[in-house]
Amino acid sequence: MDNFFALIIGVGGADISETVKDAKAIRDVLADNSKGAYEPANTFLLTEKDSSKNEIIKAFDEIIEKSTVDSTVLIYYSGHGQRFLNPLTNDYDYYLITHGADLNSKEDSMLNGDIFSEKISQIKSERLIVMLDCCYANGMGMLKTKDPETEPLSNKALHEKLQKGKGRVFISSCDDSETSVILPNAENSLFTTVVLEVLNGLFTVNREYVSVLDLIQSVLEEVPKRIEPFHRSQTPYLTSAEGLNHKYFVCKNGQWQSPAQAMALILERLKINHNKKSINMDLYQ
């Protein structure tokens, strides 16, 4: 699967250190040859100090250069977003918060949504998946400010800037009025937990590859269902899904076994059980 690429960003920070763990977990599945089977050289993990604006743009440029129309490209971002009123246009500018974000130097230290959108539009692949695991309102308050012209990022508004091209899927972890949560005793955020299960093939054990349809269906169904017992609401938001079919694959399914492998495993188990019975009979005698 040397034509599959992934850019995985977990910004980290004192208030959302879990984003690093989430990003690393996504990378560990995709770049494992026995699981997702992405080439490690095509899998870019950017966390903490490596998730600065410049490093993200550099990784984007490498994917843009290497990928083709037939590539599959997965973009995963876990962190904060913010929007700021632009006095020149009287409209909001949207930013993904990156490592070293400085409120007084937004263009140099944060990733402007227009730049993010431009980089995505430069990716030639017709199969592109963008996932944002981030919150709205207080859950996105990494940059504390009393500036009345500053408001949290709207997931919907950001996605509207990213809707370009064919076969491009855009999923955010929650709706605009919600936060992205971590359930008690969980290792990862709820959204990322379900994504990891999908990438690991837990919903599709009988298929060799995990499709984008598996990803969409599982995330949209499982996240709201799993949080309901906690009397909370988290509704993943699917902004765009065009040109999709069952052959649009996200990664290899590490759970799948070919018929020959499955038969070999069955025979091996039968052999082991047979040997155990022989041992038990010897002991009995």
C-alpha positions as CSV (number, residue, x, y, z in Angstrom):
1,M,0.0,0.0,0.0
2,D,2.7,2.4,-1.0
3,N,0.2,4.8,-2.5
4,F,-1.5,5.5,0.8
5,F,-0.5,8.6,2.8
6,A,-1.4,9.9,6.3
7,L,-0.8,13.2,8.1
8,I,-1.6,12.8,11.8
9,I,-1.5,15.8,14.1
10,G,-1.8,15.8,17.9
11,V,-0.9,19.3,19.1
12,G,-0.8,18.5,22.9
13,G,-0.5,21.1,25.6
14,A,-1.2,21.2,29.3
15,D,-5.0,21.1,28.8
16,I,-5.2,18.6,26.0
17,S,-2.2,16.3,26.4
18,E,-4.5,13.4,25.4
19,T,-4.4,14.6,21.8
20,V,-0.8,13.3,21.6
21,K,-1.8,9.9,22.7
22,D,-4.7,9.8,20.2
23,A,-2.5,10.8,17.3
24,K,0.1,8.2,18.2
25,A,-2.5,5.5,18.4
26,I,-3.8,6.4,14.9
27,R,-0.2,6.3,13.6
28,D,0.5,2.9,15.3
29,V,-2.4,1.3,13.5
30,L,-1.9,2.7,10.1
31,A,1.9,2.3,9.9
32,D,1.9,-1.3,11.2
33,N,2.4,-3.7,8.3
34,S,0.3,-6.3,10.0
35,K,-2.6,-3.8,10.5
36,G,-3.2,-0.8,8.4
37,A,-0.2,-1.4,6.2
38,Y,0.7,2.2,5.3
39,E,4.3,2.8,4.4
40,P,6.0,4.4,7.5
41,A,7.7,6.8,5.1
42,N,4.3,8.0,3.9
43,T,2.9,8.3,7.5
44,F,3.6,11.7,9.1
45,L,3.1,12.0,12.8
46,L,3.3,15.5,14.2
47,T,2.9,16.1,17.9
48,E,3.9,18.7,20.5
49,K,6.9,20.8,19.2
50,D,6.8,19.0,15.9
51,S,3.2,20.2,15.3
52,S,4.1,23.8,14.6
53,K,2.6,25.6,11.6
54,N,5.8,25.3,9.6
55,E,6.2,21.5,10.3
56,I,2.5,20.9,9.3
57,I,2.9,22.8,6.0
58,K,6.2,20.9,5.3
59,A,4.4,17.6,5.8
60,F,1.5,18.8,3.6
61,D,4.0,19.8,0.8
62,E,5.7,16.4,0.9
63,I,2.3,14.6,0.6
64,I,1.3,16.9,-2.2
65,E,4.6,16.1,-4.1
66,K,4.4,12.3,-3.5
67,S,0.7,11.6,-3.9
68,T,-1.2,11.1,-7.2
69,V,-4.7,11.0,-8.4
70,D,-4.9,7.3,-7.4
71,S,-3.6,7.9,-3.9
72,T,-5.6,7.6,-0.7
73,V,-4.8,10.4,1.8
74,L,-5.9,10.6,5.4
75,I,-5.7,13.8,7.4
76,Y,-6.3,13.6,11.2
77,Y,-6.1,16.6,13.5
78,S,-6.6,16.5,17.3
79,G,-6.4,19.8,19.1
80,H,-8.1,23.2,19.3
81,G,-9.5,25.7,16.9
82,Q,-10.2,29.4,17.1
83,R,-11.8,32.1,15.0
84,F,-11.0,35.8,14.9
85,L,-12.9,38.7,13.4
86,N,-11.0,40.3,10.5
87,P,-11.6,44.1,10.6
88,L,-10.8,44.4,6.9
89,T,-13.5,42.0,5.8
90,N,-15.8,42.1,8.8
91,D,-15.8,38.3,8.6
92,Y,-14.2,35.6,10.7
93,D,-10.8,34.0,9.9
94,Y,-10.5,30.4,11.1
95,Y,-7.4,28.9,12.6
96,L,-6.2,25.5,13.7
97,I,-4.1,26.0,16.8
98,T,-0.6,24.6,16.4
99,H,2.3,24.2,18.7
100,G,3.7,27.6,19.8
101,A,0.5,29.5,19.0
102,D,0.7,33.1,19.9
103,L,-2.4,35.3,20.0
104,N,-0.3,38.3,19.0
105,S,1.2,36.7,16.0
106,K,-1.6,34.5,14.5
107,E,-0.4,34.3,10.9
108,D,3.1,33.2,11.9
109,S,2.2,30.8,14.7
110,M,-1.2,29.3,13.8
111,L,-2.5,27.5,10.7
112,N,-5.0,29.7,8.9
113,G,-8.0,27.7,7.7
114,D,-7.6,29.2,4.2
115,I,-4.0,27.9,4.1
116,F,-5.2,24.5,5.4
117,S,-7.9,24.4,2.7
118,E,-5.4,25.5,0.0
119,K,-3.0,22.7,0.9
120,I,-5.8,20.2,0.8
121,S,-7.0,21.4,-2.6
122,Q,-3.4,20.9,-3.9
123,I,-3.6,17.2,-3.0
124,K,-4.2,15.5,-6.3
125,S,-5.8,12.4,-4.8
126,E,-9.5,11.8,-5.5
127,R,-9.7,9.8,-2.2
128,L,-9.2,12.2,0.7
129,I,-10.4,11.7,4.3
130,V,-10.2,14.6,6.8
131,M,-11.0,13.9,10.5
132,L,-11.1,16.6,13.1
133,D,-11.2,15.5,16.8
134,C,-11.8,18.8,18.4
135,C,-14.3,20.6,20.6
136,Y,-16.4,23.7,20.4
137,A,-17.0,26.3,23.1
138,N,-15.1,25.8,26.4
139,G,-13.5,22.6,25.2
140,M,-11.4,24.7,22.7
141,G,-10.2,27.3,25.1
142,M,-6.5,26.8,24.9
143,L,-5.9,30.4,24.1
144,K,-7.5,32.4,26.9
145,T,-8.6,35.8,25.8
146,K,-11.3,38.4,26.7
147,D,-11.2,39.9,23.2
148,P,-14.8,40.2,22.1
149,E,-13.8,39.8,18.5
150,T,-12.5,36.3,19.3
151,E,-14.8,33.2,19.3
152,P,-14.3,29.5,19.3
153,L,-14.0,27.7,16.0
154,S,-17.2,26.3,14.4
155,N,-16.7,22.8,13.1
156,K,-19.3,23.3,10.4
157,A,-17.7,26.6,9.3
158,L,-14.3,25.1,9.0
159,H,-15.5,22.1,7.1
160,E,-17.2,24.4,4.6
161,K,-13.8,25.8,3.7
162,L,-12.5,22.3,3.1
163,Q,-15.2,21.0,0.8
164,K,-13.4,20.6,-2.5
165,G,-12.8,17.8,-4.9
166,K,-14.2,14.3,-5.6
167,G,-14.5,11.5,-3.1
168,R,-13.5,13.7,-0.2
169,V,-14.9,12.9,3.2
170,F,-14.9,15.4,6.1
171,I,-15.8,14.2,9.6
172,S,-15.7,16.1,12.9
173,S,-16.0,14.5,16.3
174,C,-18.9,16.6,17.5
175,D,-21.4,19.2,16.5
176,D,-20.9,22.9,17.1
177,S,-22.6,23.0,20.5
178,E,-20.8,19.9,21.9
179,T,-17.4,18.9,23.2
180,S,-15.3,15.9,22.3
181,V,-15.1,13.7,25.4
182,I,-13.0,10.9,26.9
183,L,-15.1,8.3,28.7
184,P,-14.1,7.2,32.2
185,N,-11.2,4.8,32.2
186,A,-10.7,5.2,28.4
187,E,-7.3,5.5,26.8
188,N,-8.4,7.7,24.0
189,S,-11.2,10.2,23.2
190,L,-14.5,8.6,22.3
191,F,-14.3,9.6,18.7
192,T,-10.8,8.4,18.3
193,T,-11.6,5.2,20.1
194,V,-14.2,4.3,17.5
195,V,-11.9,5.4,14.7
196,L,-9.2,3.1,16.0
197,E,-11.6,0.2,16.2
198,V,-12.6,0.7,12.6
199,L,-9.0,1.0,11.4
200,N,-8.2,-2.2,13.4
201,G,-11.0,-4.0,11.4
202,L,-13.1,-4.8,14.5
203,F,-16.3,-4.1,12.6
204,T,-15.2,-5.8,9.4
205,V,-13.4,-9.0,10.4
206,N,-14.5,-10.8,7.2
207,R,-13.1,-8.3,4.8
208,E,-9.6,-7.8,3.7
209,Y,-9.8,-4.0,3.7
210,V,-11.5,-1.3,5.7
211,S,-13.7,0.9,3.6
212,V,-14.6,4.6,4.0
213,L,-18.2,3.5,4.3
214,D,-17.3,1.4,7.3
215,L,-15.6,4.4,8.9
216,I,-18.5,6.7,8.3
217,Q,-21.2,4.3,9.5
218,S,-19.4,3.2,12.6
219,V,-18.4,6.7,13.8
220,L,-21.9,8.1,13.2
221,E,-23.6,5.2,15.0
222,E,-21.2,4.3,17.8
223,V,-20.2,7.6,19.2
224,P,-23.7,8.9,20.1
225,K,-24.7,5.4,21.3
226,R,-21.8,5.0,23.7
227,I,-22.1,8.4,25.3
228,E,-25.8,8.2,25.9
229,P,-25.5,6.2,29.2
230,F,-23.5,9.2,30.6
231,H,-26.4,11.6,29.8
232,R,-24.2,13.6,27.5
233,S,-24.5,14.3,23.8
234,Q,-21.8,14.0,21.2
235,T,-22.8,13.8,17.5
236,P,-20.1,13.4,14.9
237,Y,-20.7,15.7,11.9
238,L,-20.3,14.4,8.4
239,T,-20.0,17.5,6.2
240,S,-19.2,16.0,2.8
241,A,-19.1,12.5,1.3
242,E,-19.1,12.5,-2.5
243,G,-18.2,9.9,-5.0
244,L,-18.1,7.0,-2.6
245,N,-18.4,3.3,-3.2
246,H,-17.5,0.0,-1.4
247,K,-14.1,-0.1,-3.1
248,Y,-13.0,3.2,-1.5
249,F,-10.6,1.7,1.1
250,V,-9.0,3.4,4.1
251,C,-6.5,0.8,5.1
252,K,-5.8,-2.9,5.3
253,N,-7.7,-5.0,7.8
254,G,-5.3,-6.6,10.2
255,Q,-8.0,-8.9,11.5
256,W,-8.7,-10.5,8.2
257,Q,-7.3,-13.9,7.2
258,S,-7.2,-15.4,3.8
259,P,-9.1,-18.7,3.4
260,A,-5.8,-20.6,3.3
261,Q,-4.6,-18.8,6.5
262,A,-7.9,-19.5,8.2
263,M,-7.8,-23.2,7.3
264,A,-4.1,-23.5,8.4
265,L,-5.1,-22.0,11.8
266,I,-8.0,-24.4,12.1
267,L,-5.8,-27.4,11.3
268,E,-3.2,-26.1,13.8
269,R,-5.8,-25.8,16.5
270,L,-7.1,-29.3,15.8
271,K,-3.5,-30.6,16.0
272,I,-3.0,-28.9,19.3
273,N,-6.2,-30.3,20.7
274,H,-5.4,-33.8,19.5
275,N,-2.0,-33.7,21.2
276,K,-3.6,-32.5,24.4
277,K,-6.0,-35.4,24.3
278,S,-3.1,-37.8,23.8
279,I,-1.2,-36.3,26.8
280,N,-4.3,-36.5,28.9
281,M,-4.8,-40.2,28.0
282,D,-1.1,-41.0,28.8
283,L,-1.5,-39.4,32.2
284,Y,-4.7,-41.3,32.9
285,Q,-3.0,-44.6,32.1
